[in-house]
């Protein structure tokens, strides 16, 4: 089966106050790895080939979902907002559902070292299986 999903962090480098490098969820489903580009965080481990909604496959839906992740002070996802749709409401909703359920981050810190809320933008590419 071909690579179904690839996610790259669009903001230059890691989110403010977060340790650099790929952010790994606490319990990610395995997925084919995307090549890391310099200054990019690989979000692919959040997704599995099994995550592709059957109804989206049947409807031949695919595309790129661009979304903003709001990271809480505790490092969880407080919100996921689609900023550019894939053209499929089902793929858009599925992307944010997976991000909310699986993504965990080191919280951003202010100058005094206090945990603060942060946000960044990422995207996921859904490609129909061969």
N, C-alpha and C positions, 0 to 999 in steps of 0.2 A: 504494500500500500504506500502511496506517495505521501510526502509531508503534507499534512492537512492544515497545520497552523504555524504561523511564525509571528512572534511579538517582539517589537523593538521599542525601547524607550526613545521618545522623540526629543525630549528635553536634553540639552547638551550635558551629558554626564549624569551623575547620580542626583536624586532629589536633594535639596538643601538639607544639610545636617545629617544625612544618611551615609553610612559607610560606603565607599565606592565599590564598584564591582556588581555582578549580577545579584539580584535579590531573589532568594529562594523561598518559596512558601514552606510552611511548617510541614505540610503533608501533600506534596505535589504528585499528581498523577504523571506517570512517565510519558514522554513525548519525544519525537525526533528533535534533536538539537539544531537550532539555527546557528549559523556562523555569527560569532560576536564581531561587531565592528568597534573600532576604538571609540571609547566614550559612550557606548550603548549598553544598556542592561538587557539581558535576555530573559523575557517573561515566558518563553515557551514551556518551561516545566509546569506551568499552571494548567496546561491543557493536555488532553489525551485524544488520540484518534477516535476514541469511543464517545467523546463529547459532541461530535458533530450531530445535530438533531436529525433524526430520521426524516421528519417532515421537510426539512430544508434540503436534504439529499433528494427526496422524491420530487420536490419542486425545482430542483437544479439551481438552488440559491447558493451563491458564494459572493465574496467581496471582503473589503477591508473595513473594520470597525475602528474608528479613532475615539478614544475615551479618556476622560480625566479621572484620576483616582485621588480621592481625598483620604489622606492617611491620618488616623487619629493619634492622639498623644500616646496611646498604648501600643501603636504599631499595627493596628488592624485597619481594614478598609471601612471608613465611615460612609463613603458614598462612591459611586461609579456613575459618571454622567457621559452619555454618548454625545460627542461633539461633531462627529461626522459619521453618518450611517453607512452601513454596507449595502443598503438598498433592501435589506431583509430585516424586518422587525424581529423575527425569531432569532437570527444570528446576533443582532444587537443585544437583545435581552439575555441570550445565553452567555455572551461574553461577559456582561456585567455580573450575572449570577455567579459564574465561575470565579471571577476576580473577587467578589465579596466573600465567597465561601472559602477560598483557598489561599489568597495572598496574605502574607504577614511580612512586616518590615521592622527594621530598627527605627524607633521614632527619631524625628528631627530634634535638634537641640538649639536653644537660644544661646546667647553669649554667656549666660550664667550657668549653662548646663542643664536647664530645665527642659523637659520634654514638651514639644510644641506640635501642633497640627501642621501638616504640609500637604502639598499636592504636586502631581506631575501628570503628564500626558503620555499615553502609550497607544499602540495600535496592534490589532490582531488581524491576520489575513486568514480567511477561511477559503480553502481550495477543495473543490469536489474530488473525491477519491477516483482513481483510475477505474 
